[in-house]
C-alpha cells in the first residue's frame, strides 16, 4: 500500500503546486502590488516594503505636513494612477460629480490636564477639502475656544521645583488634549487581469484608515496605516476543478489508509484469539500462531508506520484547504480573512505532502537509512528541546527586562529576544547583538551584559549544540548498524533455506535410487524366491551406518532439526529388505 499512498500523494502535491503557481500566487501578488501602488501615491513609499504601515513623526510641523500631503495625494490620485484608482461621489453634497472628501475623526478633552473639564470628552468629524487639507489644525485656537493653558509656574511633584506648563504652539496645545485621531477615506479601483489570453477587469474598493497615536518622549505622533480591499468574485472553472480534485483524492487516500489499519487490527485480534484457543487446548500449534501474529503486526507496521499519522494530518490539511477554497470561490465578494486562510492552508497542505514523498524511500531500504536515523534523532532531540526551552525562555525574559529599553528591536519583547538569542546561538549577528547590549550608560548593566552573553554562549554554543550534534551522529550510526544486522539476518535465512532445499533434494534422490535398485534385484531374483533370514538381519544391522552417512551429508541444519519419537518396528517386508540391500551396496568398504 505504500506505493498506492505515494502515488495519490504525488497527485495531490502536483495539483497543489499547480494551484499555487497558476492561481493563488497571482492573486496574492495582485493584492500586494495594489497596496504598494496606493501607498506610494498616498505616503510617498517608493519601496515594496511595509515601512509605510508604521511611521514616527518627530515634530509638530512634520505632523501637519504629513497630514496635508496625504489629503492632497488623495485628490490627485486619479491623474497619477492612469485612472486605475478613482474617487467616490459625495451623495450629501447635492452635486452629482462632487468628490467624497476624506474624513478626520477627532476626540479630545474639553479641558487641560489637571482641571475638572479634562475628564469630559468631545468628538468631532471634519471633512478635509483641497482648500483646507489640515482641518481643525489650521485654526487650533478656535477649536479650543480661545482657552489656553495657564503659564503660571506649577510645583513639580517629583523634584520639588516649579515648571511652566503652557505651550507656545496652539497646535501643540491641541495635541496635548487629543485622545484619538483618525483619517479615513475610500477609493474605487479597476485592476486588469489576463486570463485565457484576454484581459478582464476586476472592480475593487479600497478602504484606507490612518490612526494617529501619542506615546513616549521621542515621537510627537505615531502614524499607523491600514489598507484593505474588497473585490468582486467571479466563479472560475479551473480553480473549482482543482479544489474538488484535491478534496476527493485526499478522502480516497484517508479511506484506504483507515481501511488498511482496521484490517490489520482485525487480523491481529484474530491471531490473538487463535493463540489463546490453541494454548487452552494444549496444542503444538501455539508457537506457530505466535509467529503468525507477530508477522501480521510487523507487516501492518511496515506499511507506513509513523508516516501513517503524517498521512492523516496531510489529508486533513488538504480537505480543509479544498473546503475553504470552495467557500471563497462561491462568495460574491472577496474576503481578506478567507484569502489568508486559503493561502495558509494551501501552504500547509503542500508542505505536508512534500514531506510524505520521503515515504517512497521505504521501498529502497539502503536509501532509507538516513531517514531512519533522522527519525530516531528527532525523538531524542524533542526530549532535549523540552529541557532547553525553559532555559531559553529564562534568558529571553532576563534580556527583555534588562536590555529591552535600550537595544532597539533586539530585546524589545520576549519573542524578539528569543529570535535574537537563537541567531546568536548559531553565530548570526553575534557582534551586533553584543554592541546593542553594551549601549547602556550604567556600569552595572554593562557588566551584566558581559556576564549574560558569556554564560549564554558557554551553555548553548559549547554544550547544547554539541549534545544535539552527538544525538544526530549516534542516531545515524545506530540506523546503519540496524540496517547491517537486518541484511545479515536476511542473508543467513536465505542460506539456511538453500541448505534445507539441497538436503531435501538429496533425500529425494536417495529414495529414488533405493526404489530403482530394489526393483532391479526383484526382477533378477524372480518373483517367488524367498529372502533368507541372514540377509534380513544383515540388512537390519546396516541401517544405522547408512542412516549416519545420510545425515552427515545434510550438514549442521539437519542436526538442529527436531528428533522424531521412537516407533517400535514390526516385521520386515520384502520391499524393505530390498531397499536395505540397495543401501549396503553403495556403502564403501
N, C-alpha and C positions, 0 to 999 in steps of 0.2 A: 504493500500500500504506500510505501514511501514514494515510489515513482509516480503513482496517481496523484497524491497530495502535492508533489513538487510540480507536476505539470499544471495542475489547477492554480497553484500559487503563482507560477510564472505567467500564466494567462492573466490573472488578476493584476500582477505587477505591470505587465505590458499595458493594460487598459488604464491603470492609474497614471503611468508615465505619459500616455497619450493625452489624458485629461489635463495633466499638469502643464505640458508643453503647448498644447493647442488651444486651451481654453482658460484655465484658472490663472496661469501666469500672465496671460494677455490682459485679463480683466483687472488683476491687481496692479499691473503696470499702468494701465489707463487711469485708474483711480489715483495712483501716486503721482503720475505726471500732471493730472488736473490740480492736485494740491500744490505741487511745486510751482506750476504756472501761476495759479492765483496768488500764492504767497509772494512770488517775485513781483507781481503787479502792485499788490497792496502794501507789502512791508519791505520792498527792495531786497528780498532774499534771492541772491543770484546763484546759489549752490543747491544741489539736490541733497540737502540735509534737513534735519528737524530743528535747526538752531532758531528758527523763527517762532517756534512754539513757546519758548520762554525767553524773555529778554529783561534785562535790568536797565532801568532808566535812572541815571545818577543825579540829574539836576532838574529843576522846575522848567527851565527853558527847553531842555530836551524833551520833557514830557509834552509840553504844549506843541512843540514842533512835530513830534511823532503823531499826535492826535490829528493835527492839521494835515499832515502828509497822507495819513490813512484815508481821511474823508475825501480829499482831493483826488486820490488814486481811485477811489470808488466811483466817482463821477467820470473819470477819464478812462475807465476800463474798456468800454466798447470800442473806442478808437485804437487802443493799444493791443487788443486781443483779436483783431481781424473779425470781429462780430461773433466770436465763439462764446463770450460772456456778455450778457445783456441785462438791462435794468428791468425791474418790475414797475408797473404803474402804481400811482397812489390813488386809490378809489375815493378817498375823502377830500381830495383837492378840488374836485369839480371840473378839472381839465382831463380830457381823455389821454393826453400824452405827457402828463406830469410824472416825473420820476419819483419813485418812493424813496424818501430820504433815510439815511441811517439814523438809528435812534440811540441816544445816550441816556442810560438809566443811572440816576444819581440818588444815593441815600446818604443823608448827612445828619449830624447832631445839630439841634437848634441852638445850643449854647456852647460856650467854651469849656474846656476841661476844668473841673473844679467847681462849676456853677450848677445849680439845680436844673437848668434847662438842658444840660448835657445829656441827661437821661432820656430826653424825648427825641424821637427820630422823625424825619420828614423825607419823603421820596418824591422825585420829580423825573419825568421823561422828556427829553429835549430832542426834537428833530434837528439834525445838523444839515444846513444848506451849504451850497457852494460859497455863498457870500459870508456866512458865519460858521466856519468849519469847527471852531472850538467851543461853540455853545455857551454854557454858563461861565466858562473860564475867560471869556472875552471881557466880562464885567463881573468879577467875583464880588466886588463890594456891594453891588445891587442885590445879589443873592443873599448876602449876609445881613441885609437891611441896615447897611452902614454901621453895623456894630463890630467894632474891633476889640481884640483882646487888650486888656489894660497893660500898659507898660510899667506899671508900678512894681518896683522890685518886691519879690516874694522870698520867704525864708526857704532855704534848701533843707529838706528833712534828712538828707544823707550826710552832708559835710557841715551843716550848721551855718553856712554863709547865706548869701542872697543872690538871686538871679533875676534877669529881666525877661519876662515871658512873651512879650509881644514880638511879632514878625514885621519886617519891613515890607514884604510882598503880600498883597491881598490874595494871590493865588495860593501861596504857601499857607496862609491863614485858613483858606477854604479846604486845602488838602489835609490839614490837621483835624478838620471836623468831618471829613468824608468817611463813611462806613463801608460803602460798596459803590463801585463804579464799573459800568459795563457798556460796551459799544456792540451793537448787533445790526446786521442787515443781511439781505438775501440777494442772490443773483441767479439768473436763468442761463443755462448752458446748453449748447448743441455740439456734441462731440461726434466725429466721423470715424466709423469703423469699417474695415474691409472684411467682408465675409462672402465666401463663394465667388470671388472675383469681381464683386461690385461693392460700392460704397453704401453704407447705411448710416443714417443719422439717429443718434440716441439722445432724447431730451433729458435733461437733469436739472435739479435745483440744488444750489449750494447755499448752506447756512454758515455764516461767519459770526463768531462770538469772540470778543476780546474782553477779558476780565483784567482789571487793574487792581493790584493789591498793594499793601503798605506794610513793610516789615523792616526791622533792624535799623542800623545806623548808616549803612553804606548806600543803599538804593533808596531813592525817593519813592519810586513806583516800580513794581514788577508787572510785566505785561505777559499774560498767558493767552494763547490763541487756540481756538478750536475750529477746525474746518470739517464739515460733514456734508455729504451729498446723498441725494436720493434720485435714482434713475428709473425710467420706465422699463419694465421687464417684458421681454417677448420670448415665447417658447422657441427653443432651438432644438431641432431633432437630434443632432449628433450628441450633445451633452446628455439628453434624456436617454438615448440608447446606451451610452457608456455607463450611466448610473445604474440602469436596470441590469446590464451585463455584470457589473461588479457585484451587485447585491445578490443576484441569482447564483453566481459562481461561489461566492462566499458561503451561502446557505448550503449548496451542494457539498462543498468541502467540509463544513461543520457536521452535516448529517452523516456523511461517510465516516468521519472520524469518530463520531459518537456511536454509530452502529458497530464499528470495529472494537471500540472499547467495551461496549455492552456484550458483544460476542466473546471477547477474551475473558471477561469477568464470569460469564456463564460457563465457559469451558473450564475455567479454574475451579469454580464451585462444583461442577460435576465430577471433576477428577478428585476433589477433596472428599465428596460423598462416597465415591467408589473406593477410595483408600480406607475410609472408616468402615465400610461394609466388609472389605477384604480382611482387615485387621480383626474385626469381630468374628469372622468365620475361621480365622487362623490359617488362611490360605497362603501359598507361597508367592502369590501374585502381588502382594503388598509392596515390596520394593520396586516392582515394575510400575505400579501405579504412582509411586512417589516420583519415579523418573519421568513419567508422562506428565504429572502435574508441574514439576519444575521446568520441563521442556516447554509446556504451554505458556507458563508465566514468562519464561525467558523470551519466547517468540513474541508475546504481546508487548513486552518492554522494548525489544529490539526494533520494533517497527518505527516508533518515533521517540519513545522515552520522554525526556524532559521537553522535547520540541513540541509535544502534543499541546501543552498549555500555552506555549507561544502561538501555536496554530489557532487555538480558540480565541486568544486575545487579538490576533490579526483578523480573524473572521468578524469579531465584534466591531473592530475599528472600521473594516470595510463596509459592513452593513450599516453602521451609524453614518458613515460618510454618504453612502448612497441615499439613505433616508433624508438626511438634512439637505443634500444637494437637490433631491427631487422636490422637497418643500420650497426651497429657494427658487427653483425654476418655475414653479406654478404660481408664485406670487406676482401680482400685477406691478409691484414696485420693489426695488431693491432695498435691502436692509443691511447696514454695516455689521450688525451683530451676526446675522446669518452668513454673510460673506466671510467674516472672520472665522466662524465656526466651520464652514466648509473648507477653508484653507487649512486650518489646524488639523481637522480630521483627515483630510486628504494627505497631508504631510505625514501624519502618524501611521495611516494605513500603508502608505508607500514605504516608509522606513521599516515597519514590521515585516512586510512582505519581502523586502530586500534581505532582512536578517534570515528569513526562512529558506532562502536559496541555499544556505550553507548545509541544510539537512541532506542535500544530494550527495555530499561527501561521505555519508554513511554507507553508500553503495561501494565506496572505494576505501577500505579500512586503512590503507597505508597513508592516504591523504587526510584522513580524519583524525590522525594522532594529534596534530596541532590544535584542532578544535576541542578534542577531548581534554587536552592539557589546559586549555584556556577555560573550559567549563569548570574543571576542578579548581583552578586558581581563583575563579570568580567566587566560588563558595567560601574559600578561605579569606579572600580579600573583603568580602562582605562582613565577615566577623571582625576583621581588622578595622574596617570603616566604622562599625558600631562603637568600637573603643576609642577611635581617633576623633570622631565628630564632637563629642563633648569638650575635648581639649581644644579643638579648633574654635568652637564657639566661645570658649572662655577667653582665648586670645582676641577674638573679634570684639567681644564686649569690652574687654580691657582697652583695646586700641581705640574703639569709638569713644569711650569715656575720657581717655587721656588726650588723644590727638584729633578728635572729631572737630574741634573748633578752629584748628589751625592748619590742617593738611588738605584743604580743598575737598575734592571728591574721594580721596583715597580712603579715609576713615570717617566719612560724613555720616554713614549709617552702618548698621550691622551687616546687611547684605553687601554693601561696598567694602567693608572691612574683610569679609570672608573672601571676596574676589581678590582683593589686594594681597591677602596672605597666601592664597593658592598660587597666584602669579609669582610671589616671592619664593614659595617653596620649590617651584620649577625653574627659578633663576631668571624670571622675566621682570624687568624694571626694578631690580633689587636696589640699585644705587639711587634711583629717583625716589623710591619709597623711603629709604633711609634719610635722604635730604629733606623730604617733606616732614618727616617726624622730627627732624633736628632744627626746625624753624622756630621753636618756642623761645620766648625771651626769658623763661625761668630756668634756672640752673638745675633744679630737681627734675623737671620734665626732660631736659637734655640728657641727664644721667639715666633716667628711667628709659628713655628711648634706646640707649645703647644696651642696657640690660634686657630690654624687651626683644630687640632684634637678635641678640646673641643667643638667648635661650630658645627663641623660636627656630633659628637655623640649626642649633645643636640638636633639638628634639625632632624636628620634622625632616630636615635635609639629611642629617647624619644617621638617623635611626629609622624613622618610619619609612622613608623611601627605600632604604636598603632592605628592610624587612619585606616590603612589597616586592622588590626585585627578587629576593630569595624565594618567596612563595611562588612566584611565576616560574622561576627556573626549576624548582623542585617538582612542581606540578607537571611540567613538560617532561622532565626526566622520568617521573613515575608513569606517565602515559606511554612513553617509549618502552619502559620495562614491561608494562602490562601488555602492550601490543606484541612485543617479542615473545612473552610467555604464551600468549594465545596462538601465535604462529607455530611455536614449538610443540604445543599440545596438539594442534591440528595435524602437524606432520607425524607425531608419534601415533596418533589414532589412525592415520592413513597407513602407516607401516604395519601396525597390528592387523588392520583389516586385510592388507595384502598378504601377510603371512598366513592368516586364517584361510584365505581363499586358496593359497597354494597348498596348505595342508588338506583341505577338502578335495582338491584335485588329485593329490597323491593317494588319498584313501579311495577315491572313486576308481583310479587306475588300478590299484591293488585288488579291489573287489572284482573288477572286470577280468583281470588276469587270472584270479583264482577260479572264477566260473569257467573261463576258457580251458584251463588246464584240467579241471575235473571232468569236463565233457570229453576231452581227448582220451583220458585214461579209461573212462567208461566205455568208450567206443572200441579201444584196443583190447580190453579185458573181456568184453562181452556182457550182455545184459543180465545173465543169470549167474555169473560167477560170484561166490560169496567173498566177503572180506574177512581176513584172519584176525584173531584177537591180538596177536603180537603187533600187527600193523596198526591196529587201532590204538593199542597202548603206546606205541612209539609216537604216533601222531599226537596223542594226548599229552605226552611229556614234552613234546616240542612246541607246544602252543606258547608257553611262557617266553622262550627265547625269541620266537618270531614276533610276538607282540612287543617285546622290549625293543627290537630293532625298528619296528614300525613307529613306535612312539618316539624313538630317538630322532627319526627323520623330521618330525614335526617341530622341533626346536623348543624354545622356552615357553612359547604361547600355550602348547598343549600341556606342559607341566603345571601351568596355573589353572587349568580347567577343573571343573567340579568332578570329583570321583563318584562314579555310579555305585549304587548299593549292590551288594553281593546277592546273586540269584543262584540257588542250587541247580547244578547241571544234571540233566536227566541222561538217558541212554543216547549214544551216538548213532546218528543215522549214516547211511552210506554216502550221502552227499557231503555231510560234514567231514567224514574221513577223507574223501577225495580232495576237499579243499585243504585240509591239513597237509596231505601228501604233496599237494602243489606248492605249499609254502616251504616244506622241507627241501624240495628240490632246488629252490632258489637260495637257500642258506649256504654260504661258502664254508667249506671245511679246511 
